[in-house]
Amino acid sequence: MPEGRGRVRDSEMIRVNNKFDVEWQEGTTVNSILKILKFTFPMVVVSVNGKIVPRSEYGTTRIGDNDAVKVIHLVAGG
């Protein structure tokens, strides 16, 4: 499995979108999670433990061990 994807042990991990387990490391931020999982969509909304994180805080918002992160890709259509 690619690094950052798949099952990691039950401790020291971050759950993303109820689908990916990312190994937790000290200093992990929203930006680092997006990079690890290669989420490159220009418009995403991120929540950590149910709280929306402003885009301006992605680089400074730390993710804790066992936190639940959701990344939602916004799509425009018509």
N, C-alpha and C positions, 0 to 999 in steps of 0.2 A: 504494500500500500504506500502511496506517496506520503511523505512526511507531513504531519499535521492533519491527516485524514484517517478515519477508522477508529478502532477501539483502543483506548489507553486504559491503564488500571483505574480503579474507581476513585482513587485519591489523586490530587494534584492534576486535575484536568478541568477544562472549560467545555461546556456543552454548547454547541452552536446550531441553531435551528432544529433542535431535537434530532439532529442527523449526524453531525460531526463532533468528535471529541478531539480537542486540541490540548496538547500537554501544556500545563500551566508553568510559567516561569516568572520569577520576581520581575516586576516592571512591565508585564504584559499590558498593552493598551489596546483600545479599539482599533487604532490604525494597524498595529502589528497583527491582530486577528484577521483583518481584511487582507493584509498582505500574505499571511501564511496560507489562507484559503483561496487566494487569488481572486477575490471579489473585486473586479475592476469596473463595475458598473458606475456610470457617472452620478446616478441618483439612487442612493440607498438611505434607508432609515435604520438606525441601530438602537436596540434597547438592551439594557443589562438588568437582569432580574426584574423585568417589567417596567423599567424607567427609561424613557426616551433620552438618548444622549444627543445634545446639539452637535452638529457637524463641526463647529468651531472647537469642540472639546475632544474630538476623536484622538488627538495626539497626546492628551493629558489625562484622559479618563482611564484609570487602571482597572484591570479585570482581576478579580480575586479567584482563588482556588475554588472550584465547584460552582462558579457563577454560571447562570444561564444567559446566553447571548442570542439575540434574534437579529438577523439581517434581512431586511425586506427590500427587494429591488423594485423601484417604482418604474412603471412603464406608461408612457403616454400613448394615446390612441384616439381614434376618432372614426 
